[in-house]
Amino acid sequence: MTKSELIDALHARAADQGTELTKKATGEILDAAFDLISNSINDEKRFSYPGFGTFTVKHRKAREGRNPRTGKPIKIPASYNVGFKAAPTLKQLVN
């Protein structure tokens, strides 16, 4: 699903529930929600939404890898990444 498809689906669901929003307003709300989620992950190092899952910041240690082109060893620096653990409800939907 693309961003525009998500906006269309949210707009349609809001209309079905009697809420009058323009697609532009729906997109702005969606952007604001993702900004808040991103800020929460950055500030608190996690974001949890019941029934969906939890996003957490994970630290990856520095390690040695190999250049796939030359095969020579290279040093990969330590970094941070965002991990996601699905809630049991979401896992059941996927199966």
N, C-alpha and C positions, 0 to 999 in steps of 0.2 A: 504494500500500500504506500502510495506516495503522499507527500504533504497535502497536495491539492485534493486527493481522494479522501484523506482524513477530514479535511475542512468540509468537503461536500457531505460526508457521512454525519459529522457533528451538526452541520446546518440542518440536514434533513431530520435528524433525531430531535433537535430543538424545536423544529416546526411541528413535528408530530406531538410534542408535549405542550404545544401552545405558546412557546416562547418565540417572539419575533426578533430575529437577529439577521443582520445582513451577513453575507459571506465574508465581507471585509472585517466586520466586528468579530465574527467567529474565528477568523485567522489571527486577529490581534489577541484574542483571549487565549488561543492555543499557543501563540508565541510567548505570551506572558507566563503561561503555565510552565512551558519548557525552560524559560529563563529562571523561574523560581526553583524548579527542580535542579537545574545546573548549579545555581548559587548554593542550594542546600548541600549538594554533594561536595562542592568546593569548600564550604565553611565548616560543615559538620562531619564531613567524610562519609556520609551515608544519607540515603533517602529511602524510606520504606512506604509502600502503598499496600494496605491490607487487601488480600485477594489477588494481587498482581505480582509483587515481589519486592526485593530490596536491591538497591544499587549501593555499592561500597567502593571506596578508594583502596586499591591494592598496590603495595610496593613490590617492585621487581628488583631483585639484587643485580648488581653488576655481574656479568658473566662473560665467558669466552665463547665466541661463535666462529663460524667459518664463512669466508667470502665464497658464495656459490660459484662465482666465475673462475676464481683462481685457486680456491681450496686453501688459501692461507688463513691462519688464525687471526681473528680480530677481536678487539675488546668491545663489548656492548655495554654502554654505561647503565647505571641504575636508573629506573624510571618509575613513574606512577601511572596506573591504568584504572579504568572503572570496570568493576565486575558486576555481574547481575546474577542473583539467585531467585529463581521463580518460586512463587508461593505454591503450596499444594493445590489450591483451586485452579491455578493456571496450568500446572502440570497435568491435571486431570483433563482439562479441555484439549490439550495438545495430543494426548494419547488417544 
